[in-house]
Amino acid sequence: MTTLLQNRYELLEKIGDGGMATVYRARCTLLDRIVAVKILKEEYAKDSVLVQKFKSEAQAAARLSHPNIVNVYDVGEDNGFHFIVMEYVEGTNLKEYIREKGPLPPEEAVRIALMICDGLIRAHEKGLIHRDIKPHNILLTRDGTAKVADFGIARAANSVTITYSGDMVGSVHYVSPEQARGEPVNTTSDIYSLGCVLYEMVTGRVPFDADSPVTVALKHIHENPVPPSVINDAVPRGLEEVILTAMEKKPSYRYQSAKEMKLALSGALNAKKGRFFNKKKRADEKTLVMPPVGEEEDYGVARKRRRMKPMGWIIIAAVILGMATGLLYGMRGSLFGQEVQVPDVRGEHWETAREILEEKGLKLKVVNRIYSEVEKDHVISQRPEADDIVKKGREIEVVLSKGLEMVRVPNVVGETLENARFILENEGLKLGEVTQVNDSSTPEGVIVTQSPKRGTSIEVGQEVDVTVSSGTGQVTQLNMPNLIGMSLADARNKLQEDGLELYRIDQEASNEYFAGQVIRQSIPAGNRVEKGEKITVVVSTGPGPVAKIAEIRFTMPPSTDYSVLSIVVEDSKGRREIYNNAHLGGYTISRQVEYYGRATVTFYVDGEQVERQVLE
């Protein structure tokens, strides 16, 4: 193999060899810096599907920038060699560190786990799921900083399938139950794997082990781990609770985000009496009650009792335990509250959903209403989810549909086709049929008429037909641009581009717009104005909108292959992508969204807009 990739990356030495790729220490000749280059092995480089996913995910990972993530600088191909270029980290990986140090002190384990959480928080915000969190992929710098590595290659490898071959041996010890079953995963899969890593940090051993990877995977699915404090009594109860919660078999029972797990870890570390203290101390503080011994007890009987064989004591203990278990099982309803299975009320009218839940002894709580393609007043999503086991009397939170959103058609007369398409798409509409008309008073390519007319209320997603001039007239008028929500600098630039003049700037407090954003404009957007017109704007002085949280739900279109789902939010804070991931057709994603003011959530599948929701 060549030692110089793309005439830029000089391979210096081999520093690692994994199941899918080989890692080299290299020098970037362009920037004169040391980097790490990971090259896909030949057998994987021939798989076009894997290579494509590898490229797209590596490019997505390259957008991440965080102190606790190994930065990805570049992705490329040279003579059939597919590679990614990453930050070179001098130090060791967490697996080697645990082997060298043995079980880590709880405080150090928590410190490292908090840094991993920080890295995952940033990645999950960007819509990236790692899917291969393990000590081998946690790099420790010489100053003790933890960095999560391998976002690109891990995500690409597991998007296709999970194979329990020799290449999976290193990962199967940290695989989530849903991954082991080959089911779609979400960010809680990374939480489970981090729980396994934290388990190994405090005990010095993996939570499940066996002779074959398949057996280990089955243990992840069916068995509960031995509590860490049983292996290492220095593990405090609070930390043990965090580990076991992260390793819950059912995703909905785990921490639902890396941020939530970070808070739990911080709480365990900072807690006082009753939370983060040594399990051994608890055992010492426990009051032991000795059974009374009768003074007139027959010596021979007592002697026989003392001579009872161990098996006899085991049988007696088993009988007592069985009786106690049966008693508790029979009284479980009165002691702990009766448990019921949550019914599926998605798609039901809210009144019907309430009746279904009340039949089970549950309550309906509406937490949000959003515009969607689901029929008005019908349930879009629910939490807890269907089939979860909960106590009677529990509130089931639901999101209801407001039906298809109605919008007013903007004015596109006087605009070019390109501008009209942009204006319409911003309102959730589409440019429809385009016809030409000979109009000598209007420049060529400028829209003369539109249907429906400006101000008409129509459903989101509808088309607006236009006629375009084929004449050569000169434009002296234009549509007033919409400056609302723009920064003052952007508004000024927009007016200059359109030949208008920013005449005056007023200021006003606002709870809807952030400081520096335009609240109002002297001429409403869409009105016809003469070039050179003087415009006055009102700019917010703050404090701006308060963040709101809503739950969105989306089901991938039916398909037999993976498609990339992108979710874009546009609100008072601007436009941003909050999710980008590949899923099989029919997979449903449920996600909480933080937004400001009125927000539009747009769903794109392989780059095509397929659904739009409005949050208010």
Beta strands, then each sheet from edge to edge (+ up, - down):
strand 1: 4-5
strand 2: 9-17
strand 3: 21-28
strand 4: 33-40
strand 5: 72-78
strand 6: 81-87
strand 7: 91-93
strand 8: 138-141
strand 9: 146-148
strand 10: 339-341
strand 11: 363-370
strand 12: 379-383
strand 13: 389-391
strand 14: 395-401
strand 15: 406-408
strand 16: 430-437
strand 17: 447-451
strand 18: 457-459
strand 19: 463-469
strand 20: 477-479
strand 21: 501-510
strand 22: 518-521
strand 23: 528-530
strand 24: 534-543
strand 25: 547-555
strand 26: 562-571
strand 27: 574-584
strand 28: 588-596
strand 29: 599-605
strand 30: 608-615
sheet 1: 1+ 2- 3+ 4- 6+ 5-
sheet 2: 7+ 8- 9+
sheet 3: 10+ 13-
sheet 4: 11+ 14+ 12-
sheet 5: 15+ 18-
sheet 6: 16+ 19+ 17-
sheet 7: 20+ 23-
sheet 8: 21+ 24+ 22-
sheet 9: 25+ 28-
sheet 10: 27+ 26- 29+ 30-
end
